[in-house]
Amino acid sequence: MRTIGFLYPGYSAEDDYPTAAGLLGSPDDPAVPKLLVQHTEMREDAHRVDALLDIGADDVLAVGARELAAGDASCDAVIWACTSGSFVFGWDGAAAQVEALRTAAGVPASSTSFAFTDAAARLGVSRVAVAATYPEDIAERFVTFLATAGVTVVRLSALDIITAAEVGTLGRERVLEVAAAGDHPDAEAVLLPDTALHTMAWLDDLEQKLGKPVLTANQVSIWQGLRLAGDTTARTGLGALFRTPPSDGAGEPR
């Protein structure tokens, strides 16, 4: 059984992970990956640059990695499941963050921000719409991060929600509405970048409504973790991204 560890800041949409685990298959099946969530310290819940830099600091993630390692199951890969707490460091800073996490965890590691760029590459999309829950100044940093990977944002919308806790209260109809409102005819996919946003139960609903792939933060985090762990299983019920095997030998994820 492959085991993927997720370092998740605070509490908002962490129940997306057990939802996803149920969609991956029966927990009694040894071939079904196990998803472990370890909460990391969030001294201030705010989509603000200084708070996000603090959330994603190397020492905070190292503590989370140690707590994961102290559990009953050893992890095959670890993901820093926070988009804004990774892209806020910029491309090079986010890469250094992943390298520090890899060293602390002793296993392959990545973050949600790199999971988005790797997922876009996997689907072959380079023009996207971003429907962000963040304030606009934070969302613009994600646009810059995507551009470094050759992904062009043809439309950016920002809900200007400050806290992850508030984002976590958005229900199915509101999430579908936000995604549809943020779409653009020229976008090959729509990205919902906040791991505080519940989406795992509604991935197929989102893609049916928009008629194109939808990439969400918790979805790509899980996909990246499976990919790092060498998973080769195609799955349904988790959007277009999962309908082809996450691991195909075509390059190493960050």
C-alpha positions in Angstrom: 0.0 0.0 0.0 1.3 3.4 -0.9 1.0 6.1 1.8 0.9 9.8 0.9 1.4 12.4 3.7 -0.1 15.9 3.4 0.9 18.8 5.5 -2.2 20.9 5.7 -2.2 24.4 7.4 -4.9 24.9 10.0 -8.5 23.6 9.5 -10.9 24.4 6.7 -11.3 21.7 4.0 -9.2 18.9 5.4 -12.2 16.6 5.1 -11.6 16.7 1.3 -8.9 14.1 1.9 -11.1 11.4 3.4 -13.6 12.2 0.7 -10.9 11.6 -1.9 -9.8 8.4 -0.1 -13.3 7.0 -0.5 -13.2 7.8 -4.2 -9.9 6.1 -4.6 -11.4 2.8 -3.5 -12.1 0.6 -0.5 -9.7 1.1 2.5 -9.6 -2.7 2.8 -8.0 -3.0 -0.6 -4.2 -3.0 -0.1 -3.8 -1.6 -3.6 -5.6 1.6 -2.7 -3.3 4.4 -1.5 -3.7 5.8 2.0 -3.9 9.5 2.5 -2.6 10.9 5.8 -3.2 14.5 6.8 -1.0 16.3 9.3 -2.1 19.7 10.3 0.7 22.3 10.5 0.8 25.5 12.6 -1.1 28.5 11.3 -0.3 31.4 13.6 -2.6 33.7 11.7 -5.3 32.7 9.2 -5.0 35.4 6.6 -4.4 35.5 2.8 -1.8 38.1 3.3 1.8 38.0 2.2 3.4 38.1 5.7 1.1 35.5 7.1 1.5 33.2 4.1 5.3 33.4 4.4 5.0 32.4 8.0 2.7 29.5 7.3 5.1 28.1 4.7 8.3 28.6 6.6 10.8 25.7 6.6 10.7 25.2 10.3 6.9 24.9 10.3 7.0 22.3 7.6 9.9 20.4 9.2 7.8 20.0 12.4 4.9 18.7 10.3 7.3 16.2 8.5 8.6 15.0 11.9 5.0 14.5 13.2 4.1 12.5 10.0 7.2 10.4 10.5 6.2 9.7 14.1 2.9 8.1 13.0 2.1 4.5 12.6 2.7 4.5 8.8 5.7 5.6 6.9 5.0 7.8 3.9 6.1 7.2 0.3 5.8 10.9 -0.5 4.9 14.2 1.3 3.0 17.2 -0.2 2.8 20.7 1.3 -0.9 21.1 0.7 -1.1 24.9 0.6 -1.0 26.8 -2.7 -0.7 30.3 -1.4 1.8 29.2 1.2 4.1 28.0 -1.6 3.7 30.3 -4.6 4.0 33.4 -2.3 7.7 32.6 -2.2 8.1 32.9 -5.9 9.3 30.1 -8.2 12.8 29.7 -6.8 11.6 30.2 -3.2 8.9 27.5 -3.7 11.5 25.2 -5.2 13.8 25.7 -2.2 10.8 25.1 0.1 10.2 21.8 -1.5 13.9 20.8 -1.3 13.9 21.6 2.4 10.8 19.6 2.9 12.2 16.7 1.0 15.3 16.8 3.2 13.2 17.0 6.4 10.8 14.2 5.3 13.4 11.9 3.8 11.1 11.0 0.9 10.0 12.6 -2.4 8.1 15.9 -1.8 6.3 18.6 -3.6 3.8 21.4 -3.0 0.3 22.3 -4.4 1.7 25.1 -6.5 4.0 22.8 -8.4 1.3 20.2 -8.6 -0.8 22.7 -10.6 1.9 23.3 -13.1 2.7 19.6 -13.4 -1.0 18.8 -13.8 -1.4 21.4 -16.5 1.5 19.9 -18.3 0.1 16.4 -17.9 -3.2 17.6 -19.5 -1.4 19.6 -22.2 -3.1 22.9 -21.3 -1.3 26.2 -21.5 -4.1 28.7 -21.4 -6.2 28.7 -18.3 -8.7 30.7 -16.3 -8.1 31.1 -12.5 -11.1 31.4 -10.2 -9.3 32.4 -6.9 -10.8 32.8 -3.5 -7.9 35.1 -2.5 -7.6 38.9 -2.5 -6.4 40.1 -5.9 -2.8 40.9 -4.9 -2.3 37.3 -3.7 -4.0 35.8 -6.8 -1.7 37.9 -9.1 1.2 36.1 -7.5 -0.2 32.8 -8.6 -0.6 34.1 -12.1 3.1 35.0 -12.1 4.0 31.6 -10.8 2.0 29.9 -13.6 3.7 32.1 -16.2 7.1 30.9 -15.1 5.9 27.4 -16.1 4.6 28.6 -19.5 1.0 28.7 -18.4 -0.9 31.8 -19.5 -3.9 33.0 -17.5 -6.5 34.4 -19.9 -8.9 35.4 -17.1 -8.3 36.0 -13.3 -11.1 36.4 -10.9 -10.6 36.9 -7.1 -13.3 36.6 -4.4 -11.2 38.7 -1.9 -11.8 36.3 1.0 -9.2 36.9 3.7 -9.4 33.7 5.7 -9.2 30.0 4.9 -11.9 29.4 7.5 -14.4 31.4 5.5 -13.4 29.7 2.2 -14.0 26.4 3.8 -17.7 27.3 4.4 -18.5 27.6 0.6 -20.8 24.8 -0.4 -21.4 23.0 -3.7 -23.6 25.5 -5.5 -21.4 28.4 -4.6 -18.3 26.5 -5.7 -19.9 25.7 -9.1 -21.0 29.3 -9.4 -17.5 30.6 -8.7 -15.9 28.2 -11.2 -18.4 29.1 -14.0 -18.1 32.8 -13.4 -14.4 32.6 -13.6 -14.3 30.7 -16.9 -13.3 32.2 -20.2 -13.9 30.8 -23.8 -10.2 30.8 -24.5 -9.3 28.8 -21.4 -8.5 25.2 -21.9 -9.0 24.5 -18.2 -10.2 26.3 -15.1 -8.1 26.4 -11.9 -9.4 26.7 -8.4 -6.2 27.3 -6.4 -7.2 27.2 -2.7 -6.7 24.1 -0.6 -9.2 25.6 1.9 -11.9 25.2 -0.8 -14.0 22.0 -0.8 -14.1 20.4 -4.2 -13.3 16.7 -4.1 -16.9 15.5 -4.0 -17.9 17.8 -7.0 -15.1 17.4 -9.5 -17.2 15.6 -12.2 -20.0 18.1 -11.5 -17.6 21.0 -12.1 -16.3 19.6 -15.4 -19.8 18.7 -16.6 -20.9 22.3 -15.9 -17.9 23.9 -17.6 -17.4 21.4 -20.3 -13.6 21.4 -19.8 -11.0 20.1 -17.3 -11.1 21.7 -13.9 -8.0 21.6 -11.6 -8.5 22.2 -7.9 -6.0 22.5 -5.2 -6.7 19.4 -3.1 -7.2 17.3 -6.3 -3.8 18.2 -7.8 -2.2 17.8 -4.4 -3.4 14.2 -4.2 -2.6 13.5 -7.8 1.0 14.8 -7.3 1.4 12.7 -4.2 0.3 9.6 -6.0 2.6 10.5 -8.9 5.6 10.9 -6.6 4.9 7.6 -5.1 4.8 5.9 -8.5 1.1 5.2 -8.7 0.1 4.1 -12.2 -3.7 3.7 -11.8 -6.3 5.6 -13.8 -9.4 6.5 -11.8 -12.9 7.9 -12.4 -14.9 10.3 -10.3 -11.9 12.6 -9.8 -11.9 14.7 -12.9 -10.1 14.5 -16.2 -6.7 14.6 -14.5 -7.2 11.2 -12.9 -8.6 9.5 -15.9 -5.0 8.8 -17.1 -2.4 7.3 -14.8 -0.7 9.9 -12.6 2.7 8.4 -13.2 3.8 7.9 -16.8 7.6 8.2 -16.5 7.4 11.6 -18.4 9.6 13.7 -16.2 10.0 14.1 -12.5 7.5 16.2 -10.5 8.9 18.8 -8.2 
